[in-house]
Amino acid sequence: MAKLKDFRWQIFKFEMYGFLKNLRFFEPYLIIYLTLGGLSLFEVGLLISIREIIIYIFEIPSGVIADLYGKKAELIMCFIFYIISFLLFFIAKDFWIFAIAMVLFGLGEAFRSGTHKAMIMSFLERHDIGASKTKVYGQTRAMSLVGSMVMSIIAIIFVLYLPDIKYLFLASIVPYLLDMILIASYPSYLNEKRETNFRFKSFIKQNVDSVKYTFKDGKVRRLVFDSALYQAGYKSIKDYVQPMIIALSLSAGLVAFGDFTEDENLKIYIGVIYAVIYLISSIASRNSYKVADKVNHYSLINSTWLLSAIAALVLSFFSDNLFIIFSSFILIYIFINLRKPVMVQEIGNNSDKTKRASVLSIEAQLSSILLVIFAPIIGALADYSYQLLFIVVGAIMLVIFLFNQFYNFKCLKRSKKEETLQNWSVLFSS
């Protein structure tokens, strides 16, 4: 029987893909760069909305393209979109060039999401090591987070010594070119192309079939909604915690890196915060399979709603305590990185193999549209009061946890009743 260690070279490639794709050196400083480029915060918000709308529109088609015309081909296409986007960000002087860059960035995100996860699952199943999905995906996600940590540290050096922040976009092109070469080196059978010629009618039919399948299958539908809702909630609140940490640290006089100016200290501090968060998240993701092996997957998935609710409520009542804010922030990152590998495995295990990339893309798409809905509401609450923001978020997460508990209890009760009736039927028939 095949063992995981027999395929460590390809698994290493999967991990390096995640490492390289997260070397976006501009990421910690994107908002700063856009505002320095003369954009108002409202315009920055519009750019983020443009990105999410593009992701929303192209998530399902991208999954269908991957399932029909080849996963390797689609991933290479996504990196081309990214690289052109980085070049446009580098030369952009006005809002509309930034908008085009963000459209291409959104296309890259849409074409990437779900596809690589589906390739990993196909590889493991082909070699009869499918039971290791959580472990392998946890390792690849952990390596992605190590990439983010390395990115944060290197970005500090770049932002201090490069002529301008915009050069971070040029620096990010290098790892993306390397990732394209890496994807091209994957075994050809991972392309899994089912069509040789593009047929619009077939493409539309596959889109419709994928959506019908995802929302008709009760188990898949529930997993997709649960995952998307949690992801959207996490993305909505995480960006509001970082400013709180930075503001409290600056007011407490904790930022002091040598003879650098206050502006340079702030840039260093942002990079350090990202590095610490990604390091801890990487450890959580790499070890998620150990937790998943010891507990029921559905219990773990639902428990993160409760734990996240507690973290949000603690944030609301201790919004002026730096230690508690930072600790709660770290816990939120740990929860998402314990949860994500398990969710990917469960969605993959319960989905039709021929529609897996599409289902994972639908999950990402649903997360995007929920984020578009949540973001302005969360922003309005944050404008009014951070405390109110986290009370509302914590209360909603608690309600979702209680609803899931009630639903699981009803399903268990129904299952036991059906089992009892089946046993009686067997008894009387004999």
Helices and strands as residue ranges (DSSP letters): G 4-7, H 8-21, G 27-29, H 30-36, H 41-69, H 71-91, H 95-112, H 115-126, G 130-132, H 133-161, H 167-184, G 188-190, H 200-216, H 218-251, H 262-286, H 288-294, H 297-317, H 322-349, G 353-355, H 356-384, H 386-429
